[in-house]
Amino acid sequence: MKASEMRNLSNAELEKRLKDLKAELFNLRFQLAINQLENPMRIKAVKKDIARINTILCEDKSKAASKA
């Protein structure tokens, strides 16, 4: 999912997506440890998605703080 698509989601949806991605990252790392991971590049993609969501959430918080 691109950052522009993520910006259209609400904070609650972003938090849910973040939770799901963290669970997926845990599972991917577990599969990597037991040598059952088919696509190791998926770990990198999930990490980037997590970073994008955290960035968008931080931007939203700073925008809300500047308005108040």
N, C-alpha and C positions, 0 to 999 in steps of 0.2 A: 504494500500500500504506500502510495506517495504521500509526502508531507502535505501537499495541497488538499488531498482527499481527507487526511486526518484532521486538518484545521476545521473542516465542516462538521465534525463530530462534536457532541457535547462532552463536558468534562466527565460525566458519569460513564459515557460510552468509552472514553479514552482510558479511564481507570480500569474498566472491565477488560479492555483489550490489553492493557499493560499486565494485568494479572494473568491473563491467558498466555501471553508471550513469555512471561517469566516461568510459568509452568512448563511450557514447551521447551524453553532453554534448559531447564533442569533435566527433562527427559532426554534431550539431545546429548547433553553432557554424560548422562548415565549410559546411553547407547554407545557413545564414543569410548567410554572406559571399558566396556565389555566387548569392544570391537564389532558392534552390530550396526554401526551408523553407515547408511548407504550414501548420503550426500553431506560431507563435512562442511561444505560452503553454506549450508542452511544455518549453521551456528552463527556465522558472520552476519547473515541477513537478519536473523532474529535479534542479534545484538544491536544492529543499526536501527531496526524498528523500535526497539525499546528506547534507544537514545532519542529518536525522533519524537516519540510520545512524551518523554520526560522534558524535552525542549519545549514542546508546544504547551504542556501543562505549566511550565515555569513562565513562559511568555504570558499566558492567560492570567497567572497570579500577579505578575508585575503590572499588567494592564489594569487589573482590578484595583491594585494598590494605588496606582497613579490617578485613577478616577476618584478615589475616595478622599 
